[in-house]
Structure formats: C-alpha cells, structure tokens
C-alpha cells in the first residue's frame, strides 16, 4: 500500500465526475451537454484502461 498511483486516482475521479455531470445535465434537460459528458467519461475511461494495459499491471 506504500506505492499509491496518484495519476490513476485523479483519472478515476475525473471519470466519476464526468458521469455525475451526465446526471446533472439530464436533470437540467440539457441533452447535448449530457452527451458531451458521456463521451468524455467513456474517453477518459478508455484512456485509463489503455495506460494500465501499457504498464502491464
């Protein structure tokens, strides 16, 4: 537990924030912004998965 990967934690925080923002945008009925946040969330998640695959862990 000594080696904490802060980059992954920050990336995970932004992915969660993007998906929370989707819910907020849908609540405000701003559908184009909800789609934008949804695409950003999936893009960030894909980026994190590819970085983890490159590290081999």
C-alpha positions as a Markdown table, in Angstrom:
| # | Residue | x | y | z |
|---|---|---|---|---|
| 1 | Unk | 0.0 | 0.0 | 0.0 |
| 2 | Unk | 3.1 | 2.2 | 0.0 |
| 3 | Unk | 3.1 | 2.8 | -3.8 |
| 4 | Unk | -0.1 | 4.8 | -4.4 |
| 5 | Unk | -0.6 | 5.6 | -8.1 |
| 6 | Unk | -1.9 | 9.2 | -7.8 |
| 7 | Unk | -2.3 | 9.6 | -11.6 |
| 8 | Unk | -4.8 | 6.7 | -11.7 |
| 9 | Unk | -6.7 | 8.1 | -8.7 |
| 10 | Unk | -7.0 | 11.5 | -10.3 |
| 11 | Unk | -8.1 | 10.0 | -13.6 |
| 12 | Unk | -10.7 | 7.8 | -11.8 |
| 13 | Unk | -12.0 | 10.9 | -10.0 |
| 14 | Unk | -12.5 | 12.8 | -13.3 |
| 15 | Unk | -14.3 | 9.8 | -14.8 |
| 16 | Unk | -16.7 | 9.7 | -11.9 |
| 17 | Unk | -17.1 | 13.4 | -12.1 |
| 18 | Unk | -18.0 | 13.2 | -15.8 |
| 19 | Unk | -20.7 | 10.6 | -15.1 |
| 20 | Unk | -22.1 | 12.6 | -12.3 |
| 21 | Unk | -22.2 | 15.6 | -14.6 |
| 22 | Unk | -24.3 | 13.5 | -17.1 |
| 23 | Unk | -26.9 | 13.1 | -14.4 |
| 24 | Unk | -26.9 | 16.8 | -13.6 |
| 25 | Unk | -27.2 | 17.7 | -17.3 |
| 26 | Unk | -30.1 | 15.3 | -17.8 |
| 27 | Unk | -31.8 | 16.8 | -14.7 |
| 28 | Unk | -31.4 | 20.3 | -16.2 |
| 29 | Unk | -32.6 | 18.9 | -19.6 |
| 30 | Unk | -29.5 | 19.9 | -21.5 |
| 31 | Unk | -29.2 | 16.8 | -23.6 |
| 32 | Unk | -26.3 | 17.9 | -25.7 |
| 33 | Unk | -24.2 | 18.6 | -22.6 |
| 34 | Unk | -25.2 | 15.2 | -21.2 |
| 35 | Unk | -23.9 | 13.5 | -24.4 |
| 36 | Unk | -20.7 | 15.5 | -24.2 |
| 37 | Unk | -20.1 | 14.4 | -20.6 |
| 38 | Unk | -20.9 | 10.8 | -21.5 |
| 39 | Unk | -18.4 | 10.8 | -24.4 |
| 40 | Unk | -15.8 | 12.4 | -22.1 |
| 41 | Unk | -16.4 | 9.8 | -19.4 |
| 42 | Unk | -16.0 | 6.9 | -21.8 |
| 43 | Unk | -13.0 | 8.6 | -23.4 |
| 44 | Unk | -11.3 | 9.1 | -20.1 |
| 45 | Unk | -12.1 | 5.5 | -19.0 |
| 46 | Unk | -10.7 | 4.2 | -22.3 |
| 47 | Unk | -7.5 | 6.3 | -21.8 |
| 48 | Unk | -7.1 | 4.9 | -18.3 |
| 49 | Unk | -7.6 | 1.3 | -19.5 |
| 50 | Unk | -5.0 | 1.7 | -22.3 |
| 51 | Unk | -2.5 | 3.3 | -19.9 |
| 52 | Unk | -2.9 | 0.4 | -17.5 |
| 53 | Unk | -2.5 | -2.1 | -20.3 |
| 54 | Unk | 0.7 | -0.4 | -21.4 |
| 55 | Unk | 2.1 | -0.6 | -17.8 |
| 56 | Unk | 1.4 | -4.4 | -17.7 |
| 57 | Unk | -0.2 | -4.3 | -14.3 |
